[in-house]
Amino acid sequence: MNREMSGSQKFWQIVASVAIIVYTVVPLLWILNMSLKSTADRADGKFWAHNPTLENYQLIFTGGAKDLFLPALRNSIVVAIAATLIAVILATFCAYAIARLDFPGKRLILGTALTVSFFPVISLVTPLFDLWRRIHLFDTIPGLILPYLVLTLPLSIWTLSAFFQQIPWEMEQAAQVDGATSWEAFRKVIVPLAAPGVFTTAIIAFFTAWNDFVFAMSLTSDHARTVPAALAFFTGASQFESPTGAICAAGVVVTIPVVLLVLFFQRQIVSGLTSGAVKG
Amino acid sequence: MSTRTVENHLSDRARDERRLGWRLAGPAFVIMILVTFYPILQAVYTSLFKYRLTDPDQREFVFLRNYGIILTDPLWWRAFGTTTLITVVTVVVELVLGFAIALAMEKVIYGRGLLRTIVLIPYSIITVVSAFSWFYAFATDTGFVDPLLNKLSFGLFPADFDWFGGFWSAMVPICISEIWKTTPFMSLLLLAGLTQIDSAMEEAAVVDGATWGERLRKVILPNMKSQIMVALLFRTLDAFRIFDNIFIMTAGSHDTSSLSLVAYNQTISRTEVGLGSAVSVLLFCCVVIIAMIFVKGFRVDLAGGRK
């Protein structure tokens, strides 16, 4: 649309943009400010931290909350990456087959993936809790990775199938006609075309695993607890005065890298999120 | 019989392709089945027993009695009401808000890239962290909401209002946190629908002198109905499983428990695996019914959106 904008239209657009940006950013800025407030300033009722201090960060990295936070951070990273890698690798094979090969059961596979993504996860918790205790998977890293596949696998299959269906696969043959070996054709033509889709899927799957609270609360106790669950337990542990500062600092630490990732790969993530759900 | 003859007619190549197809897709499919359908069947079975984890020898077959206990317990119905309330409120607000944001993302010319990027921030924050952020914002001691409302209302609003001290007031931060966190997803789905609308159709409506409201009702909404329905389905099912926000903010006090929280408390806190399984199965049935209402009642065609 190349219509000239009137002054008032411009004004309202700016107002709308600013409103949306404020709405989006306030809770993030708030928890950042909370994490920078000292214990004395915490109840001052003000939004901004006027005397910013890093004492809360010291608390979680070197101080009293270290033993709660650092192992949880390690667990979160290990579990989320493992669940992402396994899901993306399996889903890549699966989506490739769905996009390129002709075999019965494609709709069944996509339909199952969709059904599974609608599952109320809490319904899986009770049976898994019972089973994991009996086969000694309770509170272990594999005992968490496996249920996380429930979250990451269906989403990866949908997103990747949508991506792969857009790849012009005939370019592979074209490259072969031009004298490339099939390996070269795959590596130089298909991989660069497929890589962004695989990468985007990996980011979205990682978020989903990183965000989980239900499984982490139910299937772990001390050893395999991840950050979201550990945050809830900061409250209970009273080795230090009030857990508020530590929770906020830990929340910021696990949020910032992910926000940066999102800001950096915004375009791909948007197309991945929407293609997985509605294919236009 | 007929399939066999068809199979014989298949060329070797086609048969190879079928085999390869299942070999590639099979592992993902099998794992999906194993980690979801097996546990849910196990839950159905376990729900027929009186079974407490701390007391496994007392396990006793009670058939449907667990379901009877739950369905006659006001606790279940209160949680059902709370969950439904949260689902309806958050989904409706998200639809309106998400639509407004999607419109802004489509129409705004200055800073569109910034807008589209920043809108993803809530999506990338862990739900628990978002819950804590809103919790501390509304808390009487640490929060800025009470002082702010107090100042804006010239002292009419109490400066130390306890949001988490009652059901209705606690619903406010719970719903806000849920809405804040998931609106980006809604608006992205709606934006995908908006950009699909033929702009020539809108231009034509403008030329014909249609007001903005008429364009919205007669051109924009009807043309993105399927995207709206899919977005509603996704968000309704997601909101119905709400757990994180309530757990962090109130842990279910003042009847704010959702169904997910009830299931969690039965199994994990009280180790009543039999009753917990029955709650899980009932919750699963609720989700299936909601999905059926959408798919059959509103004719949401999930596969139809795809090529």
Contacts between the chains, C-beta under 8 A, distances in Angstrom:
chain1	res1	chain2	res2	distance
A	1	B	199	6.6
A	1	B	203	7.8
A	5	B	109	6.9
A	10	B	110	7.7
A	13	B	104	7.6
A	13	B	107	7.0
A	13	B	108	4.9
A	13	B	109	6.8
A	13	B	110	6.8
A	14	B	110	6.8
A	16	B	100	7.9
A	16	B	104	4.7
A	16	B	108	6.7
A	17	B	104	6.6
A	17	B	108	5.5
A	17	B	110	7.3
A	17	B	111	5.6
A	17	B	114	7.8
A	17	B	115	5.5
A	20	B	101	5.7
A	20	B	104	6.0
A	20	B	115	6.4
A	20	B	118	7.6
A	20	B	119	6.8
A	21	B	114	7.5
A	21	B	115	7.0
A	21	B	118	5.4
A	23	B	180	7.6
A	24	B	118	5.3
A	24	B	119	6.0
A	24	B	121	5.2
A	24	B	122	6.1
A	24	B	184	7.9
A	25	B	118	6.7
A	25	B	121	6.6
A	27	B	122	7.5
A	27	B	125	7.6
A	27	B	130	6.2
A	27	B	133	4.3
A	27	B	134	6.2
A	27	B	137	7.1
A	27	B	180	6.2
A	28	B	121	6.0
A	28	B	125	6.7
A	28	B	133	7.4
A	30	B	133	5.5
A	30	B	136	7.4
A	30	B	137	5.6
A	30	B	144	7.3
A	31	B	129	6.7
A	31	B	132	6.9
A	31	B	133	4.1
A	31	B	136	7.3
A	34	B	133	7.6
A	34	B	136	5.7
A	34	B	142	7.0
A	42	B	141	7.7
A	42	B	142	5.3
A	43	B	141	4.7
A	43	B	142	5.7
A	45	B	143	7.3
A	45	B	144	6.1
A	45	B	146	7.4
A	45	B	147	3.9
A	45	B	159	7.9
A	46	B	144	6.6
A	46	B	147	7.7
A	47	B	144	4.7
A	47	B	148	8.0
A	90	B	27	5.4
A	90	B	28	4.1
A	90	B	31	6.6
A	91	B	28	5.7
A	93	B	24	4.2
A	93	B	25	6.8
A	93	B	27	7.0
A	93	B	28	6.8
A	94	B	24	6.4
A	94	B	25	4.3
A	94	B	27	7.7
A	94	B	28	3.9
A	94	B	29	7.0
A	96	B	24	6.1
A	97	B	20	7.2
A	97	B	21	4.5
A	97	B	22	7.7
A	97	B	24	3.9
A	97	B	25	4.3
A	98	B	25	6.5
A	101	B	17	5.1
A	101	B	18	7.8
A	101	B	20	6.1
A	101	B	21	4.1
A	101	B	24	7.4
A	102	B	14	7.1
A	102	B	17	5.7
A	102	B	18	7.5
A	102	B	21	7.2
A	103	B	17	6.3
A	103	B	18	4.3
A	103	B	20	7.8
A	103	B	21	3.0
A	103	B	22	6.1
A	103	B	25	7.8
A	104	B	18	6.9
A	105	B	21	7.8
A	105	B	22	6.9
A	105	B	25	7.6
A	106	B	21	7.9
A	106	B	25	8.0
A	107	B	303	7.2
A	109	B	25	5.6
A	109	B	28	7.7
A	109	B	29	5.3
A	110	B	303	7.4
A	111	B	303	7.7
A	112	B	29	6.6
A	112	B	32	5.7
A	112	B	33	7.0
A	113	B	32	6.6
A	114	B	302	6.3
A	116	B	32	5.3
A	116	B	36	5.0
A	118	B	237	5.1
A	118	B	287	6.2
A	118	B	291	6.1
A	119	B	36	5.6
A	119	B	40	7.7
A	119	B	284	7.4
A	119	B	287	7.4
A	120	B	240	7.2
A	120	B	241	4.6
A	120	B	260	6.8
A	120	B	280	7.7
A	120	B	283	5.0
A	120	B	284	5.9
A	120	B	286	7.9
A	120	B	287	5.1
A	121	B	241	6.6
A	122	B	241	6.5
A	122	B	243	6.4
A	122	B	259	7.9
A	122	B	260	4.2
A	122	B	263	4.8
A	122	B	264	6.2
A	122	B	280	6.5
A	122	B	283	6.5
A	123	B	39	7.7
A	123	B	40	6.2
A	123	B	43	6.4
A	123	B	263	7.2
A	123	B	280	4.0
A	123	B	281	7.1
A	123	B	283	5.5
A	123	B	284	4.5
A	124	B	35	7.5
A	124	B	36	6.5
A	124	B	39	4.7
A	124	B	40	7.0
A	124	B	43	7.9
A	124	B	280	7.7
A	125	B	263	7.1
A	125	B	264	6.9
A	125	B	267	6.4
A	125	B	268	7.4
A	125	B	280	7.3
A	126	B	43	5.7
A	126	B	46	7.4
A	126	B	263	6.6
A	126	B	266	7.8
A	126	B	267	4.3
A	126	B	273	6.2
A	126	B	276	4.3
A	126	B	277	5.0
A	126	B	279	7.7
A	126	B	280	4.7
A	127	B	39	3.9
A	127	B	40	7.2
A	127	B	42	4.1
A	127	B	43	4.5
A	127	B	46	6.6
A	127	B	277	6.7
A	127	B	280	7.4
A	128	B	39	5.5
A	129	B	267	5.8
A	129	B	268	6.6
A	129	B	273	7.4
A	130	B	42	7.6
A	130	B	46	6.7
A	130	B	53	6.9
A	130	B	273	5.2
A	131	B	39	7.4
A	131	B	42	6.9
A	133	B	53	7.2
A	146	B	35	6.1
A	147	B	35	6.3
A	149	B	31	5.9
A	149	B	32	7.8
A	149	B	35	5.7
A	150	B	32	7.7
A	150	B	35	4.9
A	150	B	36	5.6
A	153	B	28	6.1
A	153	B	31	6.4
A	153	B	32	5.7
A	154	B	32	6.4
A	157	B	28	6.1
A	162	B	306	7.3
A	165	B	307	6.9
A	207	B	123	7.6
A	207	B	124	6.5
A	210	B	126	6.6
A	211	B	126	5.1
A	211	B	127	5.8
A	213	B	126	7.9
A	213	B	127	6.4
A	213	B	128	5.3
A	213	B	243	6.8
A	213	B	244	4.5
A	213	B	247	7.3
A	214	B	243	5.5
A	214	B	244	7.5
A	214	B	260	7.2
A	214	B	264	7.5
A	217	B	247	7.5
A	217	B	264	7.3
A	217	B	268	7.3
A	218	B	264	6.6
A	218	B	267	7.3
A	218	B	268	5.2
A	227	B	126	7.5
A	228	B	126	5.5
A	228	B	127	7.6
A	228	B	128	4.2
A	228	B	129	7.7
A	228	B	244	7.6
A	231	B	128	5.5
A	231	B	129	7.2
A	231	B	132	6.7
A	232	B	128	6.8
A	232	B	247	6.9
A	232	B	248	6.5
A	244	B	136	6.6
A	244	B	142	6.3
A	247	B	132	5.6
A	248	B	132	7.1
A	248	B	133	7.9
A	248	B	136	7.1
A	251	B	126	7.4
A	251	B	128	7.9
A	251	B	129	3.9
A	251	B	132	5.8
A	251	B	133	7.1
A	254	B	126	6.1
A	254	B	129	6.8
A	255	B	124	7.5
A	255	B	125	5.3
A	255	B	126	6.6
A	255	B	129	5.6
A	258	B	124	4.8
A	258	B	125	7.4
A	258	B	126	7.8
A	259	B	121	6.0
A	259	B	124	5.1
A	259	B	125	7.2
A	261	B	124	7.2
A	262	B	117	7.8
A	262	B	120	4.9
A	262	B	121	7.0
A	262	B	123	7.1
A	262	B	124	4.1
A	263	B	117	5.5
A	263	B	120	7.6
A	263	B	121	8.0
A	266	B	116	6.4
A	266	B	117	4.4
A	266	B	120	6.0
A	269	B	120	6.5
A	270	B	116	6.7
A	270	B	120	7.3
A	270	B	188	5.8
A	273	B	123	8.0
A	273	B	185	6.7
A	273	B	188	5.5
A	273	B	189	8.0
A	274	B	188	5.4
A	274	B	189	6.0
A	274	B	191	7.6
A	274	B	192	4.2
A	277	B	189	5.8
A	277	B	230	6.4
A	277	B	231	7.6
A	277	B	234	6.1
A	278	B	189	6.0
A	278	B	192	5.7
A	278	B	193	7.1
A	278	B	226	7.7
A	278	B	227	5.4
A	278	B	230	5.2
A	278	B	231	7.6
A	278	B	305	4.8
A	279	B	305	5.3
A	279	B	306	4.1
A	279	B	307	6.5
A	280	B	192	5.6
A	280	B	193	7.6
A	280	B	195	7.7
A	280	B	196	5.0
A	280	B	227	8.0
A	280	B	305	7.4
